[in-house]
């Protein structure tokens, strides 16, 4: 499990830069750079209260489709620390795994 820092503050699962979902999916099967990836678990909290984001966790299980990333082994992320970016994102396509590093 990776230590996750998420700056996508308008995601319903974000609580003080920690994820409350329990696990996430990073998309980007053909990714060659970080902006080709996305957090497919992103859910816009517009219209929802922040109270939905309970039980924040600093470590999280990350499934990952970015098979060209050095941290991906059998669709799992094995990076020690992962940063998800996308401040102001309205959908998952506006997020990215800033930790992505091409093989």
N, CA, C and O atoms as CSV, one atom per row, in Angstrom:
chain,resi,resn,atom,element,x,y,z
A,1,UNK,N,N,0.839,-1.180,0.000
A,1,UNK,CA,C,0.000,0.000,0.000
A,1,UNK,C,C,0.881,1.240,0.000
A,1,UNK,O,O,1.938,1.280,0.631
A,2,UNK,N,N,0.424,2.231,-0.712
A,2,UNK,CA,C,1.189,3.466,-0.873
A,2,UNK,C,C,0.675,4.556,0.065
A,2,UNK,O,O,-0.497,4.582,0.440
A,3,UNK,N,N,1.578,5.440,0.425
A,3,UNK,CA,C,1.162,6.654,1.120
A,3,UNK,C,C,0.625,7.582,0.040
A,3,UNK,O,O,1.338,7.905,-0.910
A,4,UNK,N,N,-0.620,8.012,0.177
A,4,UNK,CA,C,-1.270,8.800,-0.861
A,4,UNK,C,C,-1.496,10.228,-0.395
A,4,UNK,O,O,-1.989,10.465,0.708
A,5,UNK,N,N,-1.131,11.174,-1.249
A,5,UNK,CA,C,-1.450,12.581,-1.025
A,5,UNK,C,C,-2.267,13.023,-2.224
A,5,UNK,O,O,-1.805,12.946,-3.363
A,6,UNK,N,N,-3.471,13.482,-1.967
A,6,UNK,CA,C,-4.383,13.889,-3.031
A,6,UNK,C,C,-4.734,15.362,-2.858
A,6,UNK,O,O,-5.252,15.767,-1.817
A,7,UNK,N,N,-4.449,16.160,-3.888
A,7,UNK,CA,C,-4.769,17.586,-3.820
A,7,UNK,C,C,-6.058,17.924,-4.578
A,7,UNK,O,O,-6.350,19.096,-4.814
A,8,UNK,N,N,-6.818,16.908,-4.954
A,8,UNK,CA,C,-8.095,17.122,-5.638
A,8,UNK,C,C,-9.151,17.369,-4.562
A,8,UNK,O,O,-9.934,16.484,-4.217
A,9,UNK,N,N,-9.150,18.589,-4.048
A,9,UNK,CA,C,-9.957,18.926,-2.878
A,9,UNK,C,C,-11.452,18.852,-3.106
A,9,UNK,O,O,-12.205,18.716,-2.142
A,10,UNK,N,N,-11.911,18.938,-4.351
A,10,UNK,CA,C,-13.349,18.860,-4.601
A,10,UNK,C,C,-13.831,17.433,-4.880
A,10,UNK,O,O,-14.961,17.235,-5.326
A,11,UNK,N,N,-12.970,16.435,-4.615
A,11,UNK,CA,C,-13.402,15.039,-4.705
A,11,UNK,C,C,-14.128,14.675,-3.414
A,11,UNK,O,O,-13.685,15.032,-2.322
A,12,UNK,N,N,-15.213,13.982,-3.541
A,12,UNK,CA,C,-16.010,13.618,-2.373
A,12,UNK,C,C,-15.248,12.743,-1.379
A,12,UNK,O,O,-15.599,12.691,-0.200
A,13,UNK,N,N,-14.201,12.054,-1.855
A,13,UNK,CA,C,-13.424,11.165,-0.985
A,13,UNK,C,C,-12.244,11.864,-0.313
A,13,UNK,O,O,-11.568,11.257,0.517
A,14,UNK,N,N,-11.983,13.129,-0.654
A,14,UNK,CA,C,-10.834,13.847,-0.116
A,14,UNK,C,C,-11.159,14.472,1.237
A,14,UNK,O,O,-12.159,15.174,1.390
A,15,UNK,N,N,-10.303,14.207,2.204
A,15,UNK,CA,C,-10.418,14.818,3.528
A,15,UNK,C,C,-9.012,15.209,3.959
A,15,UNK,O,O,-8.222,14.355,4.362
A,16,UNK,N,N,-8.701,16.497,3.875
A,16,UNK,CA,C,-7.391,17.026,4.271
A,16,UNK,C,C,-6.255,16.330,3.523
A,16,UNK,O,O,-5.262,15.922,4.126
A,17,UNK,N,N,-6.412,16.197,2.196
A,17,UNK,CA,C,-5.430,15.599,1.276
A,17,UNK,C,C,-5.249,14.091,1.467
A,17,UNK,O,O,-4.303,13.509,0.937
A,18,UNK,N,N,-6.147,13.462,2.218
A,18,UNK,CA,C,-6.150,12.006,2.379
A,18,UNK,C,C,-7.415,11.454,1.716
A,18,UNK,O,O,-8.431,12.142,1.627
A,19,UNK,N,N,-7.341,10.226,1.261
A,19,UNK,CA,C,-8.475,9.596,0.598
A,19,UNK,C,C,-9.267,8.748,1.588
A,19,UNK,O,O,-8.698,8.019,2.401
A,20,UNK,N,N,-10.585,8.856,1.503
A,20,UNK,CA,C,-11.463,8.100,2.396
A,20,UNK,C,C,-12.129,6.929,1.691
A,20,UNK,O,O,-12.972,6.253,2.282
A,21,UNK,N,N,-11.765,6.677,0.435
A,21,UNK,CA,C,-12.434,5.618,-0.321
A,21,UNK,C,C,-11.966,4.220,0.081
A,21,UNK,O,O,-12.752,3.274,0.032
A,22,UNK,N,N,-10.725,4.075,0.471
A,22,UNK,CA,C,-10.207,2.759,0.844
A,22,UNK,C,C,-9.284,2.181,-0.209
A,22,UNK,O,O,-8.289,1.533,0.114
A,23,UNK,N,N,-9.620,2.418,-1.482
A,23,UNK,CA,C,-8.758,2.016,-2.587
A,23,UNK,C,C,-9.115,2.893,-3.779
A,23,UNK,O,O,-10.223,3.425,-3.843
A,24,UNK,N,N,-8.203,3.047,-4.713
A,24,UNK,CA,C,-8.500,3.842,-5.901
A,24,UNK,C,C,-8.008,3.117,-7.147
A,24,UNK,O,O,-7.215,2.179,-7.071
A,25,UNK,N,N,-8.497,3.575,-8.289
A,25,UNK,CA,C,-8.069,3.057,-9.584
A,25,UNK,C,C,-7.452,4.204,-10.367
A,25,UNK,O,O,-8.089,5.235,-10.584
A,26,UNK,N,N,-6.210,4.017,-10.788
A,26,UNK,CA,C,-5.553,4.975,-11.670
A,26,UNK,C,C,-5.682,4.439,-13.083
A,26,UNK,O,O,-5.299,3.304,-13.365
A,27,UNK,N,N,-6.223,5.260,-13.967
A,27,UNK,CA,C,-6.395,4.880,-15.355
A,27,UNK,C,C,-5.272,5.423,-16.219
A,27,UNK,O,O,-4.526,6.311,-15.806
A,28,UNK,N,N,-5.161,4.879,-17.421
A,28,UNK,CA,C,-4.158,5.356,-18.358
A,28,UNK,C,C,-3.396,4.223,-19.008
A,28,UNK,O,O,-2.166,4.195,-18.959
A,29,UNK,N,N,-4.103,3.294,-19.614
A,29,UNK,CA,C,-3.480,2.109,-20.213
A,29,UNK,C,C,-2.349,2.442,-21.173
A,29,UNK,O,O,-1.342,1.736,-21.208
A,30,UNK,N,N,-2.499,3.490,-21.937
A,30,UNK,CA,C,-1.492,3.882,-22.925
A,30,UNK,C,C,-0.626,5.038,-22.427
A,30,UNK,O,O,0.093,5.645,-23.221
A,31,UNK,N,N,-0.675,5.354,-21.150
A,31,UNK,CA,C,0.023,6.525,-20.602
A,31,UNK,C,C,1.529,6.464,-20.853
A,31,UNK,O,O,2.176,5.435,-20.657
A,32,UNK,N,N,2.059,7.604,-21.293
A,32,UNK,CA,C,3.496,7.754,-21.476
A,32,UNK,C,C,4.024,8.911,-20.637
A,32,UNK,O,O,5.234,9.112,-20.532
A,33,UNK,N,N,3.102,9.674,-20.038
A,33,UNK,CA,C,3.459,10.763,-19.136
A,33,UNK,C,C,2.330,10.910,-18.122
A,33,UNK,O,O,1.235,10.386,-18.324
A,34,UNK,N,N,2.599,11.620,-17.040
A,34,UNK,CA,C,1.620,11.693,-15.950
A,34,UNK,C,C,0.272,12.249,-16.386
A,34,UNK,O,O,-0.759,11.819,-15.869
A,35,UNK,N,N,0.250,13.192,-17.321
A,35,UNK,CA,C,-1.024,13.769,-17.745
A,35,UNK,C,C,-1.857,12.822,-18.599
A,35,UNK,O,O,-2.998,13.139,-18.936
A,36,UNK,N,N,-1.306,11.668,-18.953
A,36,UNK,CA,C,-2.065,10.634,-19.657
A,36,UNK,C,C,-2.785,9.715,-18.673
A,36,UNK,O,O,-3.523,8.822,-19.089
A,37,UNK,N,N,-2.582,9.923,-17.386
A,37,UNK,CA,C,-3.220,9.113,-16.352
A,37,UNK,C,C,-4.381,9.896,-15.740
A,37,UNK,O,O,-4.539,11.089,-15.998
A,38,UNK,N,N,-5.183,9.222,-14.937
A,38,UNK,CA,C,-6.259,9.891,-14.200
A,38,UNK,C,C,-6.666,9.033,-13.015
A,38,UNK,O,O,-6.422,7.826,-12.991
A,39,UNK,N,N,-7.283,9.666,-12.043
A,39,UNK,CA,C,-7.857,8.918,-10.917
A,39,UNK,C,C,-9.292,8.590,-11.302
A,39,UNK,O,O,-10.176,9.444,-11.223
A,40,UNK,N,N,-9.516,7.357,-11.716
A,40,UNK,CA,C,-10.856,6.943,-12.138
A,40,UNK,C,C,-11.834,6.863,-10.970
A,40,UNK,O,O,-13.041,6.742,-11.180
A,41,UNK,N,N,-11.328,6.927,-9.751
A,41,UNK,CA,C,-12.190,6.880,-8.570
A,41,UNK,C,C,-12.718,8.257,-8.189
A,41,UNK,O,O,-13.534,8.372,-7.274
A,42,UNK,N,N,-12.263,9.310,-8.879
A,42,UNK,CA,C,-12.712,10.672,-8.591
A,42,UNK,C,C,-14.225,10.782,-8.663
A,42,UNK,O,O,-14.858,10.267,-9.585
A,43,UNK,N,N,-14.798,11.464,-7.669
A,43,UNK,CA,C,-16.230,11.752,-7.663
A,43,UNK,C,C,-16.388,13.186,-7.192
A,43,UNK,O,O,-16.023,13.515,-6.063
A,44,UNK,N,N,-16.927,14.034,-8.042
A,44,UNK,CA,C,-17.103,15.450,-7.727
A,44,UNK,C,C,-18.053,15.607,-6.536
A,44,UNK,O,O,-19.137,15.025,-6.505
A,45,UNK,N,N,-17.621,16.403,-5.564
A,45,UNK,CA,C,-18.461,16.586,-4.378
A,45,UNK,C,C,-19.411,17.758,-4.510
A,45,UNK,O,O,-20.113,18.070,-3.548
A,46,UNK,N,N,-19.468,18.420,-5.652
A,46,UNK,CA,C,-20.380,19.538,-5.850
A,46,UNK,C,C,-21.780,19.141,-5.427
A,46,UNK,O,O,-22.323,18.138,-5.892
A,47,UNK,N,N,-22.347,19.922,-4.557
A,47,UNK,CA,C,-23.693,19.643,-4.065
A,47,UNK,C,C,-23.732,18.681,-2.898
A,47,UNK,O,O,-24.799,18.465,-2.322
A,48,UNK,N,N,-22.612,18.102,-2.534
A,48,UNK,CA,C,-22.542,17.191,-1.391
A,48,UNK,C,C,-21.805,17.865,-0.256
A,48,UNK,O,O,-20.987,18.757,-0.483
A,49,UNK,N,N,-22.083,17.453,0.945
A,49,UNK,CA,C,-21.358,18.008,2.085
A,49,UNK,C,C,-20.048,17.256,2.270
A,49,UNK,O,O,-19.928,16.089,1.897
A,50,UNK,N,N,-19.073,17.936,2.849
A,50,UNK,CA,C,-17.763,17.325,3.086
A,50,UNK,C,C,-17.852,16.183,4.099
A,50,UNK,O,O,-16.903,15.410,4.229
A,51,UNK,N,N,-18.947,16.064,4.804
A,51,UNK,CA,C,-19.087,15.013,5.815
A,51,UNK,C,C,-19.085,13.616,5.198
A,51,UNK,O,O,-18.914,12.630,5.915
A,52,UNK,N,N,-19.276,13.516,3.871
A,52,UNK,CA,C,-19.206,12.208,3.211
A,52,UNK,C,C,-17.798,11.630,3.251
A,52,UNK,O,O,-17.613,10.422,3.104
A,53,UNK,N,N,-16.803,12.498,3.450
A,53,UNK,CA,C,-15.404,12.072,3.458
A,53,UNK,C,C,-14.980,11.751,4.892
A,53,UNK,O,O,-14.379,12.580,5.575
A,54,UNK,N,N,-15.296,10.561,5.326
A,54,UNK,CA,C,-14.934,10.144,6.677
A,54,UNK,C,C,-13.860,9.071,6.613
A,54,UNK,O,O,-13.653,8.448,5.572
A,55,UNK,N,N,-13.190,8.864,7.715
A,55,UNK,CA,C,-12.134,7.861,7.833
A,55,UNK,C,C,-11.000,8.056,6.829
A,55,UNK,O,O,-10.679,7.141,6.070
A,56,UNK,N,N,-10.391,9.247,6.823
A,56,UNK,CA,C,-9.261,9.445,5.914
A,56,UNK,C,C,-8.107,8.525,6.274
A,56,UNK,O,O,-7.871,8.231,7.446
A,57,UNK,N,N,-7.397,8.076,5.257
A,57,UNK,CA,C,-6.291,7.158,5.471
A,57,UNK,C,C,-5.088,7.642,4.679
A,57,UNK,O,O,-5.227,8.037,3.521
A,58,UNK,N,N,-3.923,7.616,5.284
A,58,UNK,CA,C,-2.701,8.058,4.592
A,58,UNK,C,C,-2.157,6.976,3.660
A,58,UNK,O,O,-1.472,7.297,2.689
A,59,UNK,N,N,-2.444,5.709,3.934
A,59,UNK,CA,C,-2.006,4.638,3.044
A,59,UNK,C,C,-3.238,4.006,2.398
A,59,UNK,O,O,-4.303,3.906,3.006
A,60,UNK,N,N,-3.060,3.587,1.154
A,60,UNK,CA,C,-4.211,3.112,0.400
A,60,UNK,C,C,-3.752,2.100,-0.664
A,60,UNK,O,O,-2.620,2.158,-1.144
A,61,UNK,N,N,-4.627,1.200,-1.009
A,61,UNK,CA,C,-4.357,0.253,-2.085
A,61,UNK,C,C,-4.696,0.930,-3.411
A,61,UNK,O,O,-5.756,1.539,-3.555
A,62,UNK,N,N,-3.779,0.817,-4.383
A,62,UNK,CA,C,-3.976,1.483,-5.668
A,62,UNK,C,C,-3.895,0.465,-6.798
A,62,UNK,O,O,-2.845,-0.126,-7.049
A,63,UNK,N,N,-5.031,0.270,-7.480
A,63,UNK,CA,C,-5.048,-0.504,-8.713
A,63,UNK,C,C,-4.659,0.460,-9.820
A,63,UNK,O,O,-5.050,1.627,-9.786
A,64,UNK,N,N,-3.898,-0.004,-10.797
A,64,UNK,CA,C,-3.366,0.908,-11.798
A,64,UNK,C,C,-3.330,0.275,-13.178
A,64,UNK,O,O,-2.787,-0.814,-13.366
A,65,UNK,N,N,-3.920,0.976,-14.142
A,65,UNK,CA,C,-3.911,0.513,-15.530
A,65,UNK,C,C,-2.696,1.021,-16.304
A,65,UNK,O,O,-2.469,0.586,-17.433
A,66,UNK,N,N,-1.917,1.925,-15.728
A,66,UNK,CA,C,-0.767,2.521,-16.425
A,66,UNK,C,C,0.393,1.536,-16.442
A,66,UNK,O,O,1.340,1.657,-15.665
A,67,UNK,N,N,0.305,0.561,-17.337
A,67,UNK,CA,C,1.267,-0.545,-17.369
A,67,UNK,C,C,2.674,-0.118,-17.779
A,67,UNK,O,O,3.628,-0.871,-17.581
A,68,UNK,N,N,2.813,1.071,-18.343
A,68,UNK,CA,C,4.132,1.560,-18.734
A,68,UNK,C,C,4.817,2.326,-17.604
A,68,UNK,O,O,5.890,2.892,-17.813
A,69,UNK,N,N,4.228,2.355,-16.429
A,69,UNK,CA,C,4.813,3.029,-15.271
A,69,UNK,C,C,5.750,2.065,-14.536
A,69,UNK,O,O,5.440,0.883,-14.388
A,70,UNK,N,N,6.884,2.571,-14.082
A,70,UNK,CA,C,7.858,1.725,-13.381
A,70,UNK,C,C,7.308,1.162,-12.075
A,70,UNK,O,O,7.815,0.153,-11.583
A,71,UNK,N,N,6.292,1.786,-11.508
A,71,UNK,CA,C,5.741,1.339,-10.227
A,71,UNK,C,C,4.612,0.323,-10.379
A,71,UNK,O,O,4.097,-0.179,-9.380
A,72,UNK,N,N,4.221,0.013,-11.620
A,72,UNK,CA,C,3.111,-0.892,-11.881
A,72,UNK,C,C,3.615,-2.324,-12.042
A,72,UNK,O,O,4.474,-2.608,-12.876
A,73,UNK,N,N,3.059,-3.217,-11.222
A,73,UNK,CA,C,3.320,-4.644,-11.355
A,73,UNK,C,C,1.979,-5.359,-11.293
A,73,UNK,O,O,1.290,-5.325,-10.273
A,74,UNK,N,N,1.619,-6.002,-12.390
A,74,UNK,CA,C,0.351,-6.731,-12.460
A,74,UNK,C,C,-0.843,-5.879,-12.047
A,74,UNK,O,O,-1.691,-6.316,-11.269
A,75,UNK,N,N,-0.900,-4.654,-12.578
A,75,UNK,CA,C,-2.006,-3.721,-12.358
A,75,UNK,C,C,-2.136,-3.239,-10.905
A,75,UNK,O,O,-3.216,-2.819,-10.487
A,76,UNK,N,N,-1.069,-3.297,-10.156
A,76,UNK,CA,C,-1.019,-2.745,-8.793
A,76,UNK,C,C,0.115,-1.745,-8.721
A,76,UNK,O,O,1.161,-1.946,-9.339
A,77,UNK,N,N,-0.080,-0.673,-7.977
A,77,UNK,CA,C,0.973,0.325,-7.794
A,77,UNK,C,C,1.814,-0.053,-6.589
A,77,UNK,O,O,1.289,-0.340,-5.513
A,78,UNK,N,N,3.137,-0.050,-6.784
A,78,UNK,CA,C,4.054,-0.388,-5.704
A,78,UNK,C,C,4.978,0.775,-5.340
A,78,UNK,O,O,6.041,0.564,-4.756
A,79,UNK,N,N,4.575,2.001,-5.685
A,79,UNK,CA,C,5.329,3.177,-5.252
A,79,UNK,C,C,5.122,3.356,-3.754
A,79,UNK,O,O,4.051,3.045,-3.233
A,80,UNK,N,N,6.136,3.852,-3.060
A,80,UNK,CA,C,5.988,4.101,-1.625
A,80,UNK,C,C,5.094,5.297,-1.360
A,80,UNK,O,O,4.355,5.320,-0.376
A,81,UNK,N,N,5.158,6.291,-2.235
A,81,UNK,CA,C,4.378,7.512,-2.082
A,81,UNK,C,C,3.764,7.886,-3.431
A,81,UNK,O,O,4.448,7.858,-4.454
A,82,UNK,N,N,2.482,8.233,-3.435
A,82,UNK,CA,C,1.779,8.597,-4.658
A,82,UNK,C,C,1.086,9.941,-4.454
A,82,UNK,O,O,0.434,10.171,-3.435
A,83,UNK,N,N,1.239,10.823,-5.442
A,83,UNK,CA,C,0.559,12.115,-5.447
A,83,UNK,C,C,-0.460,12.125,-6.577
A,83,UNK,O,O,-0.137,11.826,-7.727
A,84,UNK,N,N,-1.693,12.472,-6.233
A,84,UNK,CA,C,-2.741,12.654,-7.233
A,84,UNK,C,C,-2.993,14.152,-7.340
A,84,UNK,O,O,-3.236,14.824,-6.338
A,85,UNK,N,N,-2.932,14.669,-8.570
A,85,UNK,CA,C,-3.137,16.101,-8.776
A,85,UNK,C,C,-4.413,16.327,-9.566
A,85,UNK,O,O,-4.958,15.411,-10.182
A,86,UNK,N,N,-4.876,17.574,-9.533
A,86,UNK,CA,C,-6.083,17.924,-10.274
A,86,UNK,C,C,-6.917,18.943,-9.536
A,86,UNK,O,O,-8.142,18.836,-9.487
A,87,UNK,N,N,-6.263,19.922,-8.967
A,87,UNK,CA,C,-6.961,20.975,-8.226
A,87,UNK,C,C,-8.032,21.611,-9.120
A,87,UNK,O,O,-7.730,22.070,-10.221
A,88,UNK,N,N,-9.258,21.636,-8.654
A,88,UNK,CA,C,-10.367,22.209,-9.416
A,88,UNK,C,C,-10.985,21.267,-10.421
A,88,UNK,O,O,-11.800,21.699,-11.235
A,89,UNK,N,N,-10.630,19.998,-10.397
A,89,UNK,CA,C,-11.148,19.024,-11.365
A,89,UNK,C,C,-12.669,18.903,-11.266
A,89,UNK,O,O,-13.243,18.954,-10.178
A,90,UNK,N,N,-13.301,18.741,-12.420
A,90,UNK,CA,C,-14.750,18.517,-12.475
A,90,UNK,C,C,-15.068,17.076,-12.863
A,90,UNK,O,O,-16.178,16.598,-12.630
A,91,UNK,N,N,-14.095,16.386,-13.452
A,91,UNK,CA,C,-14.262,14.973,-13.784
A,91,UNK,C,C,-12.897,14.293,-13.700
A,91,UNK,O,O,-11.874,14.964,-13.560
A,92,UNK,N,N,-12.881,12.985,-13.784
A,92,UNK,CA,C,-11.640,12.240,-13.572
A,92,UNK,C,C,-10.581,12.557,-14.618
A,92,UNK,O,O,-9.390,12.433,-14.336
A,93,UNK,N,N,-10.983,12.962,-15.812
A,93,UNK,CA,C,-10.037,13.298,-16.861
A,93,UNK,C,C,-9.186,14.512,-16.541
A,93,UNK,O,O,-8.173,14.755,-17.197
A,94,UNK,N,N,-9.591,15.275,-15.538
A,94,UNK,CA,C,-8.840,16.460,-15.123
A,94,UNK,C,C,-7.934,16.162,-13.929
A,94,UNK,O,O,-7.368,17.077,-13.332
A,95,UNK,N,N,-7.800,14.895,-13.587
A,95,UNK,CA,C,-6.903,14.473,-12.512
A,95,UNK,C,C,-5.737,13.712,-13.132
A,95,UNK,O,O,-5.800,13.330,-14.301
A,96,UNK,N,N,-4.673,13.488,-12.360
A,96,UNK,CA,C,-3.532,12.734,-12.870
A,96,UNK,C,C,-2.708,12.189,-11.715
A,96,UNK,O,O,-2.711,12.735,-10.612
A,97,UNK,N,N,-2.011,11.112,-11.990
A,97,UNK,CA,C,-1.053,10.555,-11.030
A,97,UNK,C,C,0.284,11.242,-11.269
A,97,UNK,O,O,0.969,10.957,-12.251
A,98,UNK,N,N,0.652,12.147,-10.370
A,98,UNK,CA,C,1.890,12.906,-10.516
A,98,UNK,C,C,3.118,12.039,-10.239
A,98,UNK,O,O,4.244,12.474,-10.481
A,99,UNK,N,N,2.919,10.840,-9.743
A,99,UNK,CA,C,4.018,9.937,-9.431
A,99,UNK,C,C,4.421,9.091,-10.648
A,99,UNK,O,O,5.488,8.476,-10.650
A,100,UNK,N,N,3.576,9.062,-11.669
A,100,UNK,CA,C,3.850,8.261,-12.861
A,100,UNK,C,C,5.256,8.521,-13.384
A,100,UNK,O,O,5.697,9.664,-13.495
A,101,UNK,N,N,5.944,7.433,-13.700
A,101,UNK,CA,C,7.281,7.506,-14.274
A,101,UNK,C,C,7.369,6.395,-15.328
A,101,UNK,O,O,7.231,5.213,-15.015
A,102,UNK,N,N,7.600,6.795,-16.566
A,102,UNK,CA,C,7.626,5.814,-17.657
A,102,UNK,C,C,8.823,4.866,-17.532
A,102,UNK,O,O,9.924,5.278,-17.168
A,103,UNK,N,N,8.582,3.594,-17.842
A,103,UNK,CA,C,9.641,2.576,-17.846
A,103,UNK,C,C,10.703,2.917,-18.864
A,103,UNK,O,O,11.676,2.178,-19.013
